[in-house]
Amino acid sequence: METNINTQDVGSKKPSLLGMITSPGEQFERMKTKSPVWVAFLIFVLIGTVTTAAVFYLSVVNTPEVAKEMNGQDGQMIKWFALGGGALFGLFGTPIGLFIAAGFYKVIMMLMGNDTPYMKILSIYLYANLVFYIGSLLNVGLGLIFEGNGTDAYTSLAPLFEKGTVLNGIASSIEIFNIWSLILTGLGLHIVAGLSKKQATILIVIFFILTIGLGFLKGLGNSFGA
């Protein structure tokens, strides 16, 4: 009887964003019956707008080649332009990115013979990426404190290696919040979308390897530009 009551209680409640940090499995169980999207979506668009504006600003004021040209009124105008341009880019780029990422997962699920609706996949992706956005805010905050250039991943292994090297690029992709969000995505696809543990694990490992590959290309490009 008690088990039935607990099951009904989980099914009757909406998943909690903050609960994704402490009890993600329970939130995904709730998502089987209720898959909210828009509150999390709007929160992430707001966070994306703020963080992108901050990244653009840091890339201007803390990049030596650019910073030396920042004196006088023209410099102030460039700073405001960076903030405004970054905010607009984040405002429009964040929702587009969220929709495309969820669509990518939807296509993969279809290829795997899974017919989970797009909006449910979007809900899984949004809730699983809460920690990623927390990490983005943290890295931007640390960038403001340590005068970073906006692209420094302080919560990754990148600080262990010299900037502008291939190893630094690879290490920047080994980032705790990104790995955490990938694990949560796999958990959500298993619990909510019905993938087996093996399928979900393989899918997330593939995405992580792709992330490492992009980090390698980033580091390779930086090493040539150094």
N, C-alpha and C positions, 0 to 999 in steps of 0.2 A: 504493500500500500504506500509506504513512504517513498519507495523508488518511483512509483507512478506519479505521486505528487510532485517530486523533484523534476521529473521529466516534463510534466505539464507546465511547471513554473519556468523552466528554461525555454520552452516553446512559446510561452505567452509574452515574454519580454523581448524588447528590441536589443540588438547587440550594442555594447558600449564601446566608444572609441578608446577611452582611457583603460577600459578593461582588457584591451588588446595587449597591454603591457604586463598585467598581472595574471590574467586568465584567458588567453587567446582561444583555447579550445572551447571554453564555455560560450564565448562570443560567436564562434563559428557554428556551434550547435544551434544557437538562437537564429542564426542567419539562414538556417534551413527553411524556416517558416516566414521570417521577416528579413528582407535584405534592403535596408535603407541606403540611399545613395547621396541625396542632395545636401544634407548638413555637412557630412564629411567632405563632399566635393567643394562646397563653398569655403570651408575652413582651409583646405589645401590650396585653393586658388589664392586666398588671402596670404597664406604663408609663402606660396610660390612668388607672389608679387613682391612681398617684402624682401625675401632672400635674393631674388634676382636683381632688384634695385640695389641692394647692398653689395652684391658681387660686382655689378657694373661700376659702382662708386669706388670700391676698393681697387679694382683693376686700373682706375684712373689715378687715384691719389697715391697708391703704394707701388706703382710700377716706375722704376727710376727714370726710364726713357721718357715717360709721359709726365711724371711729377715735376721735372725740372722746367716744364713749360707752363706751370700752373700759377704763376705769379700774376697779380693784378686782377682787374675785372674780368678779363677773358678767362682766367683760370676759374673764377667763381662760376662763370656761365657754363664752362665745360663740366664742372662738378654737378650743377643742377641738371644739365642736359643728360649726364650719365645716370643720375637718379631717376629722372623722368623716363628716359628711354628704357632703362632697366625695368621700371615698374610696368610700363606698357608691354614690354616683351614678356614679363612674367604673367601679367593679367591675361594675355591672349595665348601665350605659349603653354602655360600650365594646363588649362582645360583641354587644349588640343592634344597635348602629350598624354594626359590621362585617358582620353577617349581612344587614342591610337594604341596605347599599351594594352588596354582591356580588349580592344579589337584583335590585337595580335594573339593574345591568349585565347580568344574565342575561336580564331582560325585553327590554332593548334589543337584545341579541344575537339573541333569538328573533324580534323584529320585523325584524331584518336577515337572517333566514333562516339564522342560525348556530346549530348544535345543540351547542355546547361545554357539557359538563356543569357544573352549578352548583359543585361542589367544585373543579373546575379553575379556574373564574373566581374563586372565593374565594381560591385559592392565588395567582393572579396579583395580585389586589387587595392581599393581605397583603404579599407581597414587594415590590410596587411602592410601598407606603406606609411602608416602613422609614424612608426619609428624612423623611417627614412627621412621624413620631413622634420622630425625632432632633431635628427642628426644634422640636417642642412642648417637649421637655426643655430645649433651648437657650433658648427664649423664657421658660420658667418660671424657669430659672436666672438669666437677665438681669433678670427681674422682681424676684427676691429681692435681687439686687445693687443695682438702681437704684430699688427701692421702687415697683415698678409696681403696677397695680391688678388684675393677673391676666389682663387681656384685651389688653394691649399687645403688638403684633406687631413686635418689634424687628428681625426679619429681613425685614421688608417695607418698602415705601416710605412707610408711615404716619408715621414720625418726621420726615419732610420737611414735614409739614403740621400745622396747628394741630388739637389735639384737639377733638372735638365738631363737626367740620365734615363736609360731604358729601365733600370731597376726601380727608379723612383716612380716611373709611370705605371709599372706593374704593381708596385706596392700600394700606390694610391687607390687601386681597384680592390684591394683587400681591406675593406672598410667595415667596421663593426656594425654600423646601422644598416648598411646595404645588405650584408650577409643576414642580419636579423630579419629584415623585411622579406628576403628571398625564402628563408625558412618558414616565416608566417604565411607567405603566399602558397608554398607547398602544402602546409597544414590545412589552409582554407580550401584548396583544390581537392584535397583528400576528404575532408569532412563534409563540405558543402556540395562540391561538384561530383563527388563520388569516385574520384580517381583512386586506384590502389596506392598503397604506400610506396610500392616499387615505382609505379608510373610517376607519381608526384616527385619522388626523390630524383629520378633520372632527369625529369624536366628541369628541376631547379639546379641540378649539377651542371646541366648543359648551359643554362643561363649564366651561371657563375663562371664557367669556362669562357663564354663569350665576353663577359665583363673583363676577365683577365686579358683576353685578346685585344680588346679595345684599349685597355691600359698599356699594353705593350706597344700598340700603334701610336698612342699618345706620347709615350716615353721616347719612341724612335723619332717621332717628329720633333720633339723638344731637343733631342740630342743633336739633330742635324741643324737646328736653329740656334744652338748654343754657340 
